[in-house]
């Protein structure tokens, strides 16, 4: 199949809805990997933003490429030239300078746009000057709070909050930390902080206090913006004690901005608690609504905002990625790298711009929140939702999409699979006429998930399964409106991302599974880790195995036509008798059974010694995993994968431990089974369901089958 695909209409579906949706949620024949589900039509080829970029390259730069395959090859063979053209095409409000786009030697010793000065917030709020009445933010919560902000109203709130932060002493380079839900206050604060040239960092309020302290204590924030409670799945959670613990552990803290998060209301901050007098030796406490209350405003929506002109690589925010040992990695991204990457990814790969409504289900503790905010760079409206994806029912997010006119709906792969298992058909039950794209990330989406979307959501849309990471705050393998969509296959490698599969000796593979690596630099790669003198920890995290090449830690297969298949974490590989297999392949077989709600598989083998292959199963509601079902699961694994991969043990457990962003804890559970104390193997405060960890102690696993 050619890299650019074929099609006959405006986004041609390759199968009828009835065919694609047959058997959703039931155990049966597996969906065929590689089945063509959608092809780009003449409309995409002519009018998609990436198609316009191809035309612009020929007209303005004399660079002629035919189709996506040639465009991708040029983008990775001439990365400096490519990113310079991306800058020129999108023309962000920044000073390009006279320096080269890319300088330096091998990774990570490179620099991007050394002569440029930029500000992420200025670029994100550009529409406040050009189209201040356009919708910027639509917000909802499961407690009933909802409303919207125009770009002009958003800029005015940013100006007010920024003035208040200046009064608290925040200046360029200071850190401001937030303990906030996915609400307008978080977005407003992030833009106010980054406009000043200060550094943003956030955790969602469902994080435990110890987990938050492990993160924020590393960056020594001057100000903490915090909420005293939140709601999830119909329950209220008081976080006042957690805020007190966090503040007490941050000795550099000078002020706490208290957000009294309202249950209802249409404007941000209307129920903010009043300021409190500071006590000697303690951080001052100020109410959200009191920030900048006395600041003078006027002269236009963005006139009161101070935009610091900072170098391209000036720290924008700090995100966190848990390593195998020690504290979470404090990953620093730069203003310019994030702005340019998100303009490219959201514009070219998701095809979003003014008039679009962009939603991704996330919290402020996951990189997808930062990525969602990037929709403002494209001039789109973004949807912020605070609450459970499945409350009061599994279709909650689809109802939100219908009510708000979402044009691009993003979520985690587990949510799509849960909808399929629940037998939902949102395309038939709701008005999703505005929807033209669905995004999936967090874990590999199996072919059944692809077919459910095209069968039960909508035929004529682009389903984009993304693979990327917090480390780059983007996806580097994923969709493009010029590429076909095939079941279980990520459409292609993203522009500027030279993703390859490496064998153990560092040789590229095609059509075989290997280590996912990136062999040319990308501008959103970390500037550094915070407080990592000399960059030793940064280099060891990504460049130790293949010097000068970024090793991401996933298994990938790059197909001959450019499509890709992700097989899960390379450090969670199932290696049986020398035959390696990714965990995603295993889950696809097991979770096809209607009796199975969730699963986790672990190989306890170590270097030079084969261990046990252990499968944990969570039964679906109203189901039980009897001996007959277990035998059928074993048989399916034997027939679909290999006899070597039939588990040595199968255990029934009440839940699979997951992070707050929904990822399965494969590596930590493996460590627990090998004898690592639970407290050392996993940070319970950063888990969605830490209570289930006790079921994974080797000698105490419940329900052996």
matplotlib code that plots the C-alpha trace (Angstrom):
import matplotlib.pyplot as plt

x = [0.0, 1.5, 2.3, -0.1, -3.1, -6.0, -9.5, -12.5, -14.4, -14.1, -12.6, -13.6, -14.6, -13.5, -16.2, -19.8, -20.7, -22.5, -19.4, -17.0, -19.1, -20.1, -19.5, -18.4, -17.8, -18.1, -15.6, -15.2, -12.9, -10.1, -10.1, -7.5, -4.5, -3.9, -7.5, -8.1, -10.8, -10.4, -8.6, -8.0, -10.1, -9.6, -10.7, -8.0, -5.3, -6.3, -7.3, -5.6, -3.1, -0.3, -1.3, -1.2, 2.2, 3.4, 2.1, 3.7, 7.1, 7.0, 5.8, 7.9, 11.0, 11.3, 11.1, 9.0, 7.7, 5.0, 2.9, 3.5, 6.3, 8.6, 7.6, 8.6, 11.9, 12.9, 11.8, 14.2, 17.0, 17.1, 15.8, 17.1, 15.6, 12.3, 11.8, 12.8, 10.0, 7.5, 8.4, 7.9, 4.6, 2.9, 4.6, 4.2, 4.5, 8.2, 11.6, 13.3, 16.8, 19.6, 21.0, 20.6, 17.6, 19.8, 23.4, 25.7, 26.9, 25.3, 22.4, 21.9, 24.6, 22.5, 20.8, 17.6, 17.2, 20.0, 19.2, 15.5, 13.4, 9.9, 7.1, 4.8, 1.9, 2.1, 1.7, -1.1, -3.0, -2.4, -6.1, -6.9, -5.7, -6.8, -10.2, -11.0, -14.6, -13.7, -14.3, -11.0, -12.2, -15.3, -15.3, -17.4, -17.3, -19.2, -20.6, -22.4, -20.0, -19.8, -19.2, -16.9, -14.3, -13.6, -10.0, -10.5, -11.9, -9.1, -6.5, -8.1, -8.1, -4.4, -3.5, -5.3, -3.7, -0.3, -0.5, -1.3, 1.7, 4.0, 2.7, 3.7, 7.2, 7.2, 9.7, 11.5, 12.9, 10.9, 8.8, 5.1, 3.5, -0.2, -2.3, -5.4, -8.0, -8.6, -10.4, -10.0, -8.0, -5.2, -5.0, -5.2, -2.5, -0.2, -0.4, 0.1, 3.2, 4.8, 4.1, 6.3, 9.1, 8.5, 8.4, 5.1, 4.6, 1.4, -0.1, -3.8, -5.5, -5.9, -2.2, -1.2, 0.7, 3.9, 3.9, 3.3, 6.1, 8.5, 7.9, 7.5, 10.3, 12.8, 12.0, 11.5, 8.5, 8.0, 4.2, 1.7, -1.7, -4.0, -7.5, -8.9, -11.1, -12.4, -15.1, -14.7, -17.2, -19.9, -17.8, -16.3, -12.7, -11.3, -7.7, -7.1, -4.8, -2.9, -2.3, -1.0, 1.4, 2.6, 3.1, 5.0, 7.5, 8.3, 10.7, 11.1, 7.4, 6.4, 2.7, -0.2, -3.0, -6.2, -8.7, -12.1, -13.3, -17.0, -19.5, -21.4, -21.0, -20.1, -17.1, -13.7, -12.8, -16.2, -16.2, -12.6, -12.0, -10.8, -7.2, -5.8, -3.2, 0.2, 1.8, 5.4, 7.6, 4.8, 3.8, 1.2, -2.2, -4.1, -7.5, -7.6, -10.1, -7.9, -5.0, -4.5, -7.7, -6.3, -4.5, -5.4, -6.7, -7.5, -6.2, -7.5, -7.8, -4.0, -2.7, -2.3, -0.2, 3.6, 5.2, 8.8, 11.0, 13.0, 15.5, 14.1, 15.3, 14.2, 12.4, 8.6, 7.4, 8.6, 6.8, 7.5, 8.2, 8.7, 12.0, 12.9, 14.7, 14.9, 12.6, 10.5, 12.5, 11.8, 11.7, 12.3, 10.8, 11.6, 9.2, 10.2, 10.5, 7.0, 5.3, 6.9, 6.3, 2.7, 1.9, 3.2, 1.6, -1.8, -1.9, -0.4, -1.3, -4.6, -5.5, -6.9, -7.2, -9.7, -13.2, -12.3, -13.3, -10.5, -11.0, -8.7, -9.7, -6.8, -5.8, -3.2, -0.9, -0.6, 1.3, -1.9, -3.1, -0.1, -0.7, -4.4, -3.5, -1.5, -4.8, -4.7, -1.6, -3.7, -6.5, -8.9, -11.3, -10.2, -12.6, -11.6, -13.4, -13.0, -14.4, -14.7, -14.9, -17.5, -19.8, -22.7, -22.2, -19.6, -20.9, -20.2, -17.5, -19.4, -22.3, -19.9, -18.6, -22.1, -23.1, -20.0, -19.7, -16.3, -14.5, -11.5, -12.1, -9.0, -8.9, -6.9, -7.1, -8.6, -11.6, -12.3, -12.0, -14.3, -16.9, -16.7, -17.0, -20.1, -21.7, -22.0, -23.0, -22.5, -22.7, -26.3, -27.4, -25.9, -25.4, -21.7, -22.0, -19.2, -16.7, -14.0, -11.2, -10.7, -7.3, -6.1, -3.0, -1.6, -1.3, -1.6, -5.1, -5.8, -7.5, -10.8, -10.7, -10.2, -13.1, -15.4, -14.7, -15.5, -18.5, -20.1, -18.9, -18.6, -17.4, -16.0, -13.4, -9.6, -8.8, -5.4, -3.6, -0.6, 2.6, 4.8, 5.6, 6.0, 9.7, 8.9, 5.4, 4.1, 3.4, 6.1, 4.2, 0.6, -2.0, -2.0, -5.0, -2.9, -2.5, -4.9, -6.1, -5.7, -6.8, -4.1, -1.6, -0.3, -0.5, 3.1, 6.1, 5.4, 7.1, 10.5, 10.6, 13.1, 11.7, 13.3, 13.4, 16.9, 18.2, 20.6, 23.6, 22.0, 21.0, 17.7, 15.0, 12.1, 9.2, 10.6, 10.2, 13.0, 13.8, 12.0, 14.7, 14.8, 17.9, 17.7, 16.9, 13.5, 12.9, 10.6, 13.2, 14.0, 16.2, 17.5, 16.4, 15.9, 18.9, 21.0, 24.4, 26.3, 23.3, 24.4, 21.0, 19.5, 22.1, 21.8, 18.0, 17.9, 21.4, 23.3, 22.3, 22.9, 25.2, 23.9, 20.5, 17.4, 16.1, 12.5, 11.9, 9.1, 9.0, 8.1, 7.7, 8.2, 6.3, 7.7, 5.1, 5.8, 3.0, 4.0, 2.9, 3.7, 4.1, 4.5, 7.4, 10.7, 11.5, 8.2, 8.8, 7.7, 10.8, 9.9, 12.5, 14.2, 10.9, 10.2, 6.6, 5.1, 2.5, 0.0, -0.2, -1.0, -3.7, -5.3, -5.9, -7.0, -9.2, -11.2, -13.1, -16.3, -15.7, -12.5, -12.6, -8.9, -5.6, -1.9, 0.9, 4.3, 7.5, 9.7, 12.6, 16.1, 19.3, 20.4, 17.4, 13.8, 11.2, 7.4, 4.9, 2.0, -1.3, -3.7, -7.4, -10.2, -13.6, -16.2, -19.2, -21.5, -19.0, -16.9, -13.7, -14.4, -12.2, -13.7, -13.1, -9.5, -8.9, -10.3, -8.0, -5.0, -6.0, -6.4, -3.0, -1.5, -3.2, -2.8, 0.6, 2.6, 2.7, 5.7, 3.5, 0.9, 1.0, 2.6, 0.1, -3.3, -4.7, -8.0, -7.7, -10.2, -8.3, -5.2, -2.9, -2.8, -1.2, -3.4, -3.1, -4.4, -1.2, -0.8, 2.0, 3.8, 7.4, 6.6, 4.5, 7.4, 9.7, 7.2, 7.1, 10.9, 11.0, 11.2, 9.1, 5.8, 6.7, 10.0, 8.5, 5.6, 4.5, 1.1, 0.2, 0.6, -1.7, -5.4, -6.1, -3.2, -5.3, -5.0, -1.2, -1.5, -2.9, 0.4, 2.7, 4.1, 3.1, -0.2, -1.8, -5.5, -7.7, -5.1, -6.7]
y = [0.0, 3.4, 5.7, 8.3, 6.0, 6.0, 7.3, 8.3, 10.7, 13.1, 10.7, 7.3, 4.6, 1.2, -0.8, -0.3, 0.6, -2.7, -4.7, -2.6, -2.8, -6.4, -8.2, -5.1, -6.1, -9.8, -12.6, -13.8, -13.7, -11.2, -8.1, -8.4, -6.2, -4.0, -4.0, -0.8, 1.3, 4.8, 6.5, 10.2, 11.6, 14.5, 16.9, 15.9, 15.9, 19.4, 21.2, 19.6, 21.9, 19.5, 19.5, 23.3, 23.1, 20.9, 23.5, 26.3, 24.6, 24.4, 28.0, 29.8, 27.6, 25.7, 22.4, 19.9, 16.7, 14.4, 13.0, 12.3, 9.7, 12.2, 15.0, 12.8, 11.8, 15.3, 16.4, 13.9, 14.2, 18.0, 18.7, 22.2, 23.2, 21.5, 23.2, 26.6, 26.1, 25.1, 28.4, 30.4, 28.6, 29.2, 32.5, 32.6, 36.0, 35.7, 37.0, 34.4, 36.0, 35.4, 32.2, 28.7, 26.6, 23.8, 23.8, 21.4, 17.8, 14.6, 14.4, 15.7, 18.4, 20.4, 23.8, 25.0, 28.6, 30.1, 33.6, 33.5, 35.1, 33.7, 33.4, 30.5, 32.4, 35.2, 32.6, 30.8, 34.1, 35.5, 35.1, 37.5, 40.3, 39.0, 37.5, 38.3, 37.2, 33.7, 30.9, 29.8, 27.6, 25.5, 24.0, 21.4, 19.4, 16.3, 18.5, 20.7, 23.6, 24.9, 27.8, 29.3, 32.0, 33.9, 34.6, 38.2, 37.1, 34.5, 37.2, 39.5, 36.8, 36.0, 39.7, 39.9, 36.8, 37.7, 41.1, 39.3, 36.9, 39.9, 41.4, 38.2, 38.6, 36.1, 37.0, 35.4, 32.0, 31.5, 28.4, 28.3, 25.0, 24.1, 21.5, 22.0, 20.1, 20.4, 23.7, 27.2, 28.4, 26.0, 27.1, 30.8, 30.4, 28.5, 31.2, 34.0, 32.2, 31.4, 34.9, 36.2, 33.9, 32.0, 28.2, 26.2, 22.8, 21.0, 17.9, 17.0, 17.0, 13.2, 12.8, 11.9, 14.5, 12.5, 12.1, 15.8, 16.6, 14.2, 16.4, 19.9, 19.8, 19.2, 22.6, 24.8, 26.8, 30.3, 30.1, 27.2, 27.5, 24.9, 23.7, 22.3, 19.6, 18.0, 15.6, 12.3, 9.6, 11.2, 11.5, 14.6, 14.6, 17.0, 18.0, 20.7, 18.5, 17.5, 21.1, 21.8, 18.9, 20.0, 23.6, 22.6, 20.6, 23.5, 25.8, 28.3, 28.9, 32.5, 32.4, 30.1, 31.0, 29.3, 28.3, 27.4, 25.3, 25.9, 23.1, 25.1, 28.4, 29.8, 31.9, 30.9, 32.0, 33.4, 31.3, 31.9, 32.1, 35.5, 36.2, 35.4, 37.4, 35.9, 34.5, 35.2, 32.6, 31.2, 31.5, 34.2, 32.9, 34.8, 34.0, 33.4, 36.2, 38.6, 38.2, 41.5, 42.9, 46.4, 46.2, 48.7, 47.2, 48.7, 49.0, 45.7, 42.1, 41.3, 44.8, 44.2, 41.1, 41.3, 38.9, 38.3, 37.8, 34.7, 32.5, 29.6, 27.1, 29.1, 26.8, 26.7, 24.0, 21.0, 17.7, 14.5, 10.9, 8.2, 6.3, 2.9, 4.2, 7.5, 10.5, 11.2, 12.8, 16.6, 17.1, 20.7, 21.8, 25.1, 27.8, 27.6, 23.8, 23.2, 25.9, 24.8, 21.1, 21.6, 23.9, 21.1, 18.2, 19.8, 21.6, 18.9, 15.7, 16.5, 19.2, 21.6, 25.3, 28.2, 27.0, 23.6, 22.3, 20.2, 17.9, 15.4, 13.6, 14.3, 15.8, 18.5, 15.7, 14.2, 15.6, 15.5, 18.5, 20.5, 19.2, 20.1, 23.6, 23.7, 23.9, 27.6, 27.9, 26.8, 29.2, 26.4, 26.2, 23.7, 21.7, 21.3, 18.5, 17.7, 14.5, 10.8, 9.5, 7.0, 8.9, 8.6, 6.1, 4.9, 7.3, 10.5, 11.8, 11.1, 13.1, 15.9, 15.8, 16.0, 18.9, 21.0, 20.3, 18.6, 18.2, 16.3, 13.8, 12.5, 9.9, 6.9, 3.6, 1.9, 4.2, 3.2, -0.5, 0.0, 1.6, -1.3, -3.9, -1.9, -2.2, 1.5, 3.0, 6.8, 7.5, 6.2, 7.6, 11.2, 14.0, 13.7, 15.4, 17.9, 15.1, 14.5, 13.0, 10.7, 10.4, 7.5, 7.4, 6.1, 2.5, 0.6, 0.5, -3.0, -3.6, -4.3, -0.7, 0.7, -1.3, -0.3, 3.4, 3.1, 0.9, 2.6, 6.2, 7.4, 6.1, 9.3, 10.4, 10.0, 7.7, 8.6, 6.2, 8.2, 7.0, 9.5, 10.5, 13.0, 13.2, 15.1, 16.2, 15.1, 12.1, 11.0, 8.2, 8.8, 10.0, 12.3, 13.3, 12.2, 8.7, 5.7, 4.3, 0.5, -1.5, -1.8, 0.2, 3.7, 5.5, 6.7, 8.4, 12.1, 14.9, 15.7, 12.4, 9.9, 7.0, 3.6, 0.1, -0.9, -4.4, -4.8, -3.8, -0.6, -1.6, -0.4, -3.0, -3.1, -5.4, -6.7, -5.6, -3.6, -0.8, 2.4, 5.1, 8.6, 9.2, 13.0, 15.7, 17.2, 20.7, 19.5, 17.1, 18.2, 21.2, 19.4, 17.8, 20.2, 20.3, 17.9, 19.6, 18.5, 16.6, 13.2, 11.9, 13.2, 11.4, 8.2, 8.2, 8.3, 8.0, 5.4, 2.3, 3.9, 6.9, 9.9, 8.2, 8.7, 5.3, 5.7, 2.4, 0.9, -1.9, -0.9, -2.5, -0.2, -1.7, -1.5, 1.1, 3.4, 2.3, 1.3, -1.1, -0.5, -3.5, -1.9, -1.1, -2.8, -3.3, -5.2, -7.7, -11.3, -13.4, -17.1, -19.5, -16.6, -15.5, -11.9, -10.5, -7.2, -7.1, -5.4, -8.5, -10.6, -8.2, -8.2, -11.9, -12.0, -9.0, -10.1, -12.4, -10.9, -12.4, -10.4, -6.7, -6.1, -8.0, -7.7, -10.1, -10.2, -12.2, -12.6, -13.9, -12.3, -12.2, -15.8, -17.3, -17.9, -17.1, -17.5, -16.0, -14.8, -13.5, -11.5, -11.2, -9.0, -10.5, -8.4, -7.3, -10.2, -12.7, -15.4, -16.9, -20.6, -23.5, -23.6, -20.0, -20.3, -23.2, -21.2, -18.3, -20.6, -22.2, -18.8, -17.7, -21.0, -20.7, -16.9, -16.2, -19.4, -22.4, -20.8, -17.9, -19.9, -18.5, -20.6, -19.1, -17.3, -15.4, -13.6, -10.1, -7.4, -4.7, -4.0, -1.3, 1.8, 5.2, 8.3, 8.6, 5.1, 3.1, -0.4, -0.9, -3.7, -3.0, -2.2, -5.4, -7.4, -5.8, -6.7, -10.3, -10.4, -9.3, -5.5, -4.0, -2.5, 0.9, 0.9, -0.5, 1.8, 5.2, 4.5, 8.2, 8.3, 5.4, 5.4, 2.3, 1.6, -0.7, -3.5, -3.8, -6.3, -8.8, -8.9, -10.1, -13.3, -15.6, -13.9, -13.6, -14.4, -16.7, -19.0, -20.7]
z = [0.0, -0.9, 2.0, 0.7, 0.5, -2.0, -1.8, -3.9, -1.7, 1.2, 3.7, 2.3, 4.8, 3.7, 5.4, 6.3, 9.8, 10.3, 9.2, 11.2, 14.4, 14.3, 17.5, 19.5, 23.0, 22.5, 22.4, 18.9, 15.9, 16.3, 14.1, 11.4, 11.9, 8.9, 7.6, 5.7, 7.4, 6.0, 3.1, 2.4, -0.5, -2.8, 0.0, 2.3, -0.4, -1.5, 1.7, 4.7, 6.4, 5.6, 2.0, 2.0, 3.5, 0.6, -1.8, 0.2, 0.1, -3.7, -4.1, -1.4, -1.0, -4.3, -2.4, -4.3, -2.7, -3.8, -1.0, 2.6, 2.2, 0.4, 2.8, 5.8, 4.3, 3.5, 7.1, 8.7, 6.2, 6.4, 9.9, 10.2, 6.9, 7.8, 11.1, 9.7, 7.1, 9.9, 11.6, 8.4, 7.5, 10.8, 11.5, 15.3, 17.0, 17.8, 16.5, 14.4, 14.5, 12.2, 13.6, 12.1, 12.9, 14.2, 15.3, 17.2, 16.8, 18.0, 20.4, 23.0, 22.2, 19.8, 19.9, 18.2, 16.8, 19.0, 17.7, 18.4, 21.1, 21.8, 24.4, 24.4, 26.0, 23.4, 20.7, 22.5, 22.9, 19.4, 18.6, 21.4, 19.1, 15.8, 16.8, 20.4, 20.2, 19.1, 21.6, 23.3, 26.1, 26.8, 30.3, 32.1, 35.3, 36.4, 39.3, 36.8, 36.5, 32.9, 30.6, 28.1, 27.6, 24.4, 23.5, 24.7, 28.0, 28.5, 27.9, 30.4, 33.1, 32.2, 32.6, 36.0, 37.4, 36.0, 37.8, 41.0, 40.6, 40.0, 43.2, 45.0, 43.7, 40.8, 38.1, 35.2, 36.1, 39.3, 39.6, 40.2, 41.0, 40.8, 42.5, 40.4, 38.4, 34.7, 35.0, 33.6, 36.6, 35.7, 32.1, 33.0, 35.6, 33.2, 30.6, 33.2, 34.6, 31.3, 29.9, 32.7, 31.8, 35.0, 35.0, 35.3, 36.9, 37.9, 39.5, 39.6, 43.1, 43.0, 43.5, 47.0, 49.1, 49.1, 45.4, 44.8, 47.3, 45.4, 42.3, 43.5, 46.2, 43.3, 41.7, 44.8, 43.8, 45.0, 44.7, 45.0, 43.4, 45.0, 45.3, 48.6, 47.0, 43.9, 42.8, 40.9, 40.0, 42.1, 45.3, 46.9, 48.1, 50.6, 49.9, 52.5, 54.6, 51.5, 50.5, 54.1, 53.9, 50.4, 51.5, 54.7, 52.6, 50.3, 52.2, 49.4, 49.2, 49.7, 48.8, 48.4, 46.0, 47.3, 44.7, 46.3, 43.4, 42.8, 42.3, 39.7, 37.9, 34.5, 35.3, 36.7, 40.2, 41.3, 44.5, 45.4, 49.2, 50.5, 51.2, 54.7, 56.6, 56.5, 59.6, 60.5, 58.9, 56.9, 53.2, 52.6, 51.5, 48.8, 47.3, 43.6, 43.0, 44.9, 42.4, 40.5, 41.9, 41.8, 38.5, 35.8, 32.6, 29.3, 25.7, 24.4, 25.5, 25.7, 26.4, 30.1, 29.7, 30.1, 27.6, 28.5, 25.3, 26.2, 24.3, 22.3, 25.0, 28.0, 30.5, 29.9, 32.3, 34.2, 33.6, 35.5, 34.3, 36.8, 36.4, 37.6, 40.6, 42.5, 42.3, 39.3, 36.4, 36.3, 32.6, 31.4, 28.0, 26.3, 25.1, 21.4, 21.1, 22.5, 20.6, 17.3, 17.8, 18.9, 16.0, 13.7, 15.4, 16.0, 12.6, 10.3, 12.0, 13.6, 11.0, 13.6, 13.3, 13.9, 14.1, 15.5, 19.0, 20.4, 23.4, 25.1, 28.3, 30.7, 34.0, 34.8, 35.9, 32.4, 29.5, 27.4, 29.4, 28.1, 24.6, 24.8, 25.7, 22.5, 20.7, 21.5, 19.3, 16.4, 17.2, 18.1, 21.0, 23.6, 25.9, 29.6, 31.5, 35.1, 36.3, 35.6, 32.1, 33.1, 35.5, 35.5, 32.7, 30.2, 27.6, 29.5, 27.3, 24.1, 25.5, 26.3, 22.7, 21.3, 23.6, 22.9, 19.2, 19.5, 16.1, 17.5, 20.4, 22.3, 25.0, 26.2, 24.5, 27.6, 27.4, 23.8, 24.7, 27.7, 25.5, 23.1, 25.9, 27.2, 23.8, 23.3, 20.0, 20.4, 16.7, 16.6, 20.0, 19.8, 17.3, 16.5, 13.1, 14.0, 14.8, 12.2, 14.2, 17.2, 19.0, 21.1, 23.3, 26.6, 25.4, 22.1, 20.6, 19.3, 16.0, 17.7, 19.1, 15.6, 14.2, 17.1, 16.4, 12.7, 13.4, 16.4, 16.4, 12.8, 9.5, 7.9, 10.4, 10.9, 13.9, 15.1, 17.4, 18.8, 20.4, 22.1, 25.6, 28.4, 27.6, 24.3, 25.2, 21.9, 19.6, 17.2, 15.5, 14.6, 12.1, 9.2, 7.0, 3.9, 5.2, 5.4, 8.6, 9.1, 12.1, 14.8, 12.8, 13.5, 10.2, 10.0, 11.6, 12.3, 10.4, 11.8, 13.8, 12.5, 14.4, 13.7, 15.1, 16.3, 16.9, 19.9, 17.8, 16.7, 13.2, 11.8, 11.2, 8.8, 9.3, 12.6, 16.2, 17.7, 20.2, 19.3, 18.8, 17.4, 15.3, 14.6, 17.1, 17.6, 19.1, 21.9, 23.3, 26.9, 27.4, 30.5, 33.7, 36.6, 38.9, 36.8, 36.7, 33.6, 32.3, 33.5, 34.5, 31.2, 29.1, 31.1, 30.7, 26.9, 25.2, 27.2, 25.2, 21.7, 22.0, 20.1, 19.6, 21.7, 23.0, 24.1, 25.9, 23.6, 21.1, 17.6, 14.2, 11.2, 8.3, 4.7, 3.7, 6.7, 9.1, 12.6, 15.3, 19.0, 21.2, 24.7, 26.9, 26.0, 29.7, 30.1, 27.3, 27.5, 26.6, 26.5, 25.1, 23.3, 21.6, 22.5, 22.5, 23.5, 26.2, 24.0, 21.8, 24.9, 26.1, 22.7, 22.9, 26.6, 26.7, 23.7, 26.0, 27.2, 30.7, 31.1, 32.1, 32.4, 32.6, 33.3, 32.3, 33.8, 32.9, 36.0, 33.9, 34.5, 32.6, 31.9, 33.8, 32.6, 35.2, 35.5, 33.1, 35.3, 34.1, 36.3, 35.2, 36.4, 35.6, 33.9, 35.9, 36.5, 35.1, 36.7, 35.5, 35.8, 34.8, 31.3, 30.7, 31.9, 29.5, 26.6, 27.4, 27.6, 24.3, 22.6, 23.8, 22.5, 19.1, 18.6, 20.2, 20.8, 23.1, 24.8, 25.9, 27.7, 31.3, 34.1, 36.5, 36.1, 39.1, 39.5, 41.1, 41.8, 39.8, 37.8, 39.3, 37.1, 37.2, 37.5, 33.7, 33.2, 32.4, 33.7, 36.2, 34.4, 35.5, 39.2, 39.5, 38.1, 40.7, 43.5, 42.3, 42.3, 45.9, 45.9, 48.7, 47.4, 48.8, 46.8, 43.6, 43.2, 44.5, 45.9, 46.0, 42.2, 41.5, 40.7, 42.8, 45.2, 47.3, 44.7, 44.9, 47.8, 45.4, 43.5, 46.3, 44.9, 47.8, 48.4, 45.0, 45.3, 43.3, 41.7, 38.7]

ax = plt.figure().add_subplot(projection="3d")
ax.plot(x, y, z, "-o")
ax.set_aspect("equal")
plt.show()
